[in-house]
Amino acid sequence: MRAMRRLKPDPVPDELIHKILAAGQAAASGGNTQRWRFLVLKDAAKKKAVQVYYKKAFDEVVGPRYASSPPPPGSDPARYKRQHAAVEYLTDHYHEAPVWIVACLEDGANPGRTAGSSIYPAVQNMLLAARALGLGSTLTTRHTQYEKEVDAAMGIPPGYHSYAILPIGYPMGRFGPVGRGPLSEVVYLDNWGKPYPGLK
Ligand SMILES: Cc1cc2nc3c(=O)[nH]c(=O)nc-3n(C[C@H](O)[C@H](O)[C@H](O)COP(=O)(O)O)c2cc1C
């Protein structure tokens, strides 16, 4: 899976969106509770209303952070710069993706460390399904920095929250390889820090 942030505004057939949603619903959830709701958003005014906050959060937090942080593992300054440009592009064109799937979850008893763990498997399933169908998307959560405002703009009722927005469309470019650091730097055997010799 690779983030695909440059999307064509061309419409996406409903039967493809159906397949993506079915993949989402096939995901695991704690206790098989399935407290998810998937809001398919095509409404231009609602998407634009959310984009305004998505951009605000970029200008206030994300942009400055990208500008001052080092490239992540497996990246380099040039590649990181291209990532930043793509993030900025999606920020400006977020609402132009023809379809959004907004992954929502009913509020649970536990707002702690596992909050979200019953919705993100569905999100990843949908991202993989989109990719398999030749569609581009990216897991986005930045809108949650203004969660009250954006959830109201999307008409999400009390008792539910949006956890991710997947802007979906046909990709402008190709799906390249992902950039990650060496696996050996993040895997241990038995004791924290001890190398796992099973890695080639
Ligand atoms: C929890 C989470 C939140 C994310 N939120 C955003 C977002 O709001 N906007 C965005 O452009 N990308 C977002 N991403 C995508 C990451 O930036 C992306 O996975 C990362 O840059 C690696 O990209 P790659 O998979 O193409 O290598 C998010 C990813 C995760 C896991």
The ligand as an SDF file (V2000), in Angstrom:
LIG
                    3D

 31 33  0  0  0  0  0  0  0  0999 V2000
   -2.6700    7.4630   11.3490 C   0  0  0  0  0  0  0  0  0  0  0  0
   -2.3090    8.0410   10.0050 C   0  0  0  0  0  0  0  0  0  0  0  0
   -2.7560    9.3070    9.6560 C   0  0  0  0  0  0  0  0  0  0  0  0
   -2.4400    9.8650    8.4240 C   0  0  0  0  0  0  0  0  0  0  0  0
   -2.9410   11.0940    8.1150 N   0  0  0  0  0  0  0  0  0  0  0  0
   -2.6280   11.6350    6.9240 C   0  0  0  0  0  0  0  0  0  0  0  0
   -3.2030   12.8830    6.5300 C   0  0  0  0  0  0  0  0  0  0  0  0
   -4.0110   13.4710    7.2540 O   0  0  0  0  0  0  0  0  0  0  0  0
   -2.8410   13.3900    5.3440 N   0  0  0  0  0  0  0  0  0  0  0  0
   -1.9850   12.7420    4.4910 C   0  0  0  0  0  0  0  0  0  0  0  0
   -1.7100   13.2730    3.4100 O   0  0  0  0  0  0  0  0  0  0  0  0
   -1.4510   11.5430    4.8150 N   0  0  0  0  0  0  0  0  0  0  0  0
   -1.7630   10.9740    6.0060 C   0  0  0  0  0  0  0  0  0  0  0  0
   -1.2660    9.7390    6.3300 N   0  0  0  0  0  0  0  0  0  0  0  0
   -0.4290    9.0080    5.3620 C   0  0  0  0  0  0  0  0  0  0  0  0
    1.0410    8.9540    5.7720 C   0  0  0  0  0  0  0  0  0  0  0  0
    1.5960   10.2340    5.6790 O   0  0  0  0  0  0  0  0  0  0  0  0
    1.7300    7.9520    4.8340 C   0  0  0  0  0  0  0  0  0  0  0  0
    1.3080    6.6670    5.1810 O   0  0  0  0  0  0  0  0  0  0  0  0
    3.2180    8.0490    4.9160 C   0  0  0  0  0  0  0  0  0  0  0  0
    3.6360    9.2610    4.3670 O   0  0  0  0  0  0  0  0  0  0  0  0
    3.9030    6.9000    4.1600 C   0  0  0  0  0  0  0  0  0  0  0  0
    3.5670    6.9920    2.8140 O   0  0  0  0  0  0  0  0  0  0  0  0
    3.7800    5.7660    1.8320 P   0  0  0  0  0  0  0  0  0  0  0  0
    2.9310    4.6530    2.3860 O   0  0  0  0  0  0  0  0  0  0  0  0
    3.3320    6.2420    0.5110 O   0  0  0  0  0  0  0  0  0  0  0  0
    5.2110    5.3940    1.8630 O   0  0  0  0  0  0  0  0  0  0  0  0
   -1.6140    9.1510    7.5270 C   0  0  0  0  0  0  0  0  0  0  0  0
   -1.1940    7.8520    7.8580 C   0  0  0  0  0  0  0  0  0  0  0  0
   -1.5480    7.2940    9.0670 C   0  0  0  0  0  0  0  0  0  0  0  0
   -1.1110    5.8780    9.4050 C   0  0  0  0  0  0  0  0  0  0  0  0
  1  2  1  0
  2  3  1  0
  2 30  2  0
  3  4  2  0
  4  5  1  0
  4 28  1  0
  5  6  2  0
  6  7  1  0
  6 13  1  0
  7  8  2  0
  7  9  1  0
  9 10  1  0
 10 11  2  0
 10 12  1  0
 12 13  2  0
 13 14  1  0
 14 15  1  0
 14 28  1  0
 15 16  1  0
 16 17  1  0
 16 18  1  0
 18 19  1  0
 18 20  1  0
 20 21  1  0
 20 22  1  0
 22 23  1  0
 23 24  1  0
 24 25  2  0
 24 26  1  0
 24 27  1  0
 28 29  2  0
 29 30  1  0
 30 31  1  0
M  END
$$$$
